[in-house]
């Protein structure tokens, strides 16, 4: 197994935990101003806070949800490449994906202007698509 491609995946996992903490440390004080968690309706979910909490606070939650979506494909793709032996180009693409996702997170959670956010998402998606094609190629040519 080739561990160097797993480092960007581990960094993205850690970044996701950082965003979770960022979300909690902004959301919980805002909820306290509304009466605290005890005032939440039974069975309430984070999405119920749309329109209740300020948008800038909900942006962190939106980004955390995004980090639980597309990156799952990244983790699977990186695992395939790690097992079959990634090239230096694969490792570079994995790092590019992670850097773009971190930039996307920071932008979405703070500024959240759509043209830049979309550009970061598109570029990271292209990196992921290239990694997926390379992973498929590696599986087809392996054995």
C-alpha positions in Angstrom: 0.0 0.0 0.0 1.2 3.5 -0.9 0.6 5.8 2.1 1.6 9.1 0.6 -1.7 9.5 -1.1 -3.5 8.9 2.2 -2.0 12.0 3.8 -4.3 14.4 1.9 -7.3 12.3 2.9 -6.2 12.4 6.5 -5.8 16.2 6.3 -9.3 16.5 4.8 -10.7 14.3 7.7 -9.0 16.6 10.2 -10.3 19.7 8.4 -13.8 18.3 8.6 -13.4 18.0 12.3 -12.1 21.6 12.5 -15.2 22.8 10.6 -17.4 20.8 13.0 -15.8 22.5 15.9 -16.1 25.9 14.1 -19.8 25.3 13.5 -20.4 24.3 17.1 -18.6 27.3 18.6 -20.6 29.7 16.5 -23.9 27.9 16.6 -24.2 27.1 20.3 -23.7 30.8 21.5 -26.3 31.9 18.9 -28.7 29.2 20.2 -28.1 30.4 23.8 -29.3 33.8 22.8 -32.6 32.2 21.6 -33.1 30.3 24.9 -30.6 27.5 24.5 -31.0 23.9 23.4 -33.7 23.3 26.0 -36.0 25.4 23.9 -35.5 23.3 20.8 -38.5 21.3 19.6 -38.2 17.6 20.1 -36.6 15.9 17.1 -35.3 19.2 15.7 -32.5 19.1 13.3 -29.9 21.6 12.2 -31.7 22.5 9.1 -34.6 23.7 11.3 -32.4 26.6 12.2 -32.6 28.1 8.7 -34.2 31.5 9.0 -33.8 31.3 12.8 -30.1 31.9 13.1 -28.2 34.5 11.1 -27.1 33.3 7.7 -23.4 33.8 8.5 -23.8 31.2 11.3 -25.6 28.7 9.2 -22.9 28.9 6.5 -20.6 26.9 8.7 -23.3 24.2 9.0 -23.9 24.2 5.2 -20.2 23.7 4.6 -19.9 20.9 7.2 -22.7 19.1 5.4 -20.9 19.6 2.1 -17.8 18.0 3.6 -19.9 14.9 4.4 -21.0 14.7 0.7 -18.6 14.8 -2.2 -15.5 14.1 -0.2 -16.8 10.6 0.5 -16.1 9.8 -3.2 -12.6 11.3 -2.7 -11.9 8.9 0.2 -13.0 5.9 -1.7 -11.0 6.9 -4.8 -7.9 7.6 -2.7 -8.3 4.2 -1.0 -8.4 2.5 -4.4 -5.3 4.3 -5.6 -3.5 3.6 -2.3 -4.1 -0.1 -2.7 -3.1 -0.2 -6.4 -0.2 2.3 -6.2 -0.7 5.9 -7.0 1.6 7.9 -9.3 3.1 11.2 -8.2 0.4 12.9 -10.4 -2.3 11.1 -8.4 -0.8 12.4 -5.1 -0.6 15.9 -6.6 -4.3 15.7 -7.7 -5.3 14.6 -4.2 -3.4 17.5 -2.6 -5.0 19.9 -5.1 -8.5 18.5 -4.2 -7.9 19.0 -0.5 -6.4 22.5 -0.8 -9.4 23.5 -3.0 -11.9 22.0 -0.5 -10.3 23.9 2.4 -10.4 27.1 0.4 -14.0 26.4 -0.5 -14.8 25.8 3.2 -13.2 29.1 4.3 -14.9 31.0 1.6 -18.3 29.5 2.1 -18.2 29.9 5.9 -17.0 33.5 5.8 -17.7 35.4 2.5 -20.0 33.0 0.6 -20.1 34.8 -2.7 -21.4 32.3 -5.2 -19.1 32.9 -8.2 -15.9 32.3 -6.2 -17.5 29.4 -4.3 -18.7 27.8 -7.5 -15.2 28.2 -9.1 -13.6 26.5 -6.1 -16.2 23.7 -6.2 -15.8 23.2 -9.9 -12.0 23.0 -9.8 -12.1 20.6 -6.9 -14.7 18.5 -8.7 -12.4 18.3 -11.8 -9.5 17.1 -9.6 -11.8 14.4 -8.2 -13.1 13.4 -11.6 -9.5 13.0 -12.8 -8.6 11.0 -9.7 -11.7 8.8 -10.3 -10.7 8.2 -13.9 -7.2 7.3 -12.9 -8.5 4.9 -10.2 -10.7 3.2 -12.7 -7.7 2.9 -15.1 -5.6 1.4 -12.3 -8.3 -1.2 -11.5 -8.7 -2.1 -15.1 -5.0 -2.5 -15.7 -4.3 -4.3 -12.5 -4.1 -8.0 -13.0 
